[in-house]
């Protein structure tokens, strides 16, 4: 897979393929995002657009981002 990811600040990185990112939910269960873009970055980046395409519920309320899966389990919570 070829392509580039362009960030708001103008930073551009090459896409090296697609992969899988796993998250722990409630400390023991896990959630896996598949077919996410893998650019060359030192930090993990999760695209809200990709999550939206994957049928996750995304909510931002009072400076807190939450993402729930199709079973309404909390997957991410970021202040």
Buried (B, 14 or more C-beta within 10 A) or exposed (E): EEEEBEEEEEEEBEBEEEEEBEBEBEEEEEBEBEEBBBBEEEEEBBEEEBBEEBEBBBEEEEEEEBBBBEEEEEBBEEE
